[in-house]
Amino acid sequence: MVESKNPARLRMAVIGAGHLGTFHARILAARPDVELAAVLDVSQERADKLAAEVRCPARVLRGEGAADVLAALPEGVQAVVVAVPTVLHARIAVPLLERGIACLVEKPLAESLDSAHAILAAAERGRALLTVGHVERFQPGFRKLRELGFRPRFIECHRLAPFSWRSTDIGVVHDLMIHDLDLVLDQVGGNLVSLDAAGGAILTEREDIASVRLVFDNGARANVTASRASLSPMRRFRMFSSEAYVSLDMHKNYGLIVRKGPNWDSGRVSLRNLSAEQIAARTDLVTSGMLELVELDLAGMDRPLQAESEAFVESVRHGREPAVSGRDGYRALELAERISKEIAAQGW
């Protein structure tokens, strides 16, 4: 592990001055416990523009080889955010990890399982911390559910977005759906038994719409749908268990829990002699205490990318296990690969 010249501030760099790299650089530059040593990019113009905004040096990557990456990195950098195109993740991250430099690699972990395995192996050789940018883990609603210990048995989620012209080097499964695949894997805690996927290409050469049914060995099920060819954005997660129903709208940062109230058992007795029409006409089922509706208090919680950055910095500084491990990133990628291959085999 590279030693800090100033232990009071973590010396970091951002590689990639594109869309996500810009946000990462802005967040890190604003942290008093971080010294943003440089912004690196293959484009001098992009690097200079972002570096001027966040007031740090700009470095240009002259090539994609290990020697090029290491030569461009400022001395003494302890941690790096890798926000380059997916196909370059392994080429950038492997030499850094091998030298003990902690890396936050944007999702998906890599463009292939072989490249992802190379990243994991490099982290082991360098005994370096590796985390993957599955930022949805840091959505306030999911952080609140983890605090409550909620474990769903059935999940239905939709992630729809208008076409943005970004990330067209990968399909919607690796671009958008992989967020929800990671969330599902994290939430259900079981091993995948089977899947049934459908989808196809509409606007690009790769799948732009995808839907999959997942079955796990612990009995949990999940229906996951993603599109990057929709007119309106949607990011909704609905989860069901024997204890409660939870609805999360990440677009509105809103969450709702519906569960049995304190008068559930006694109230059921009073309903036995009523017809279906009479029960439907009852408007007091919640106020009578039969049902309990709880709006999740998500106010004041950090924005997801800020929370992700905080978790990364704290993991590096204190040697903690990352919130999203390299193995988590590999598992989500492995599932995404299976789904996209099944869709490709359908011949859309």
ABEGO torsion letter per residue (X at the ends): XBBBABAABBBBBBBEABAAAAAAAAAAAABAABBBABBBBABAAAAAAAAAAAGBBBBBBABABAAAAAAABBBGBABBBBABBAAAAAAAAAAAAAAGBBBBBBOBABABAAAAAAAAAAAAAAGBBBBBBBAAAABAAAAAAAAAGBBBABBBBBBBBBBAGBGAABBAAAAAAAAAAAAAAAAAGBBBABBBBBEEBAABABBABBBBBBBBAAGBBBBBBBBAABABBBBBBBBBBAABBBBBBAAAGBBBBBBBBAAAAAAAAAAAABBAAAAAABAAAAAAGABBBBBBBABGBBBAAAAAAAAAAAAAAAGBBBABBAAAAAAAAAAAAAAAAAAAAAGX
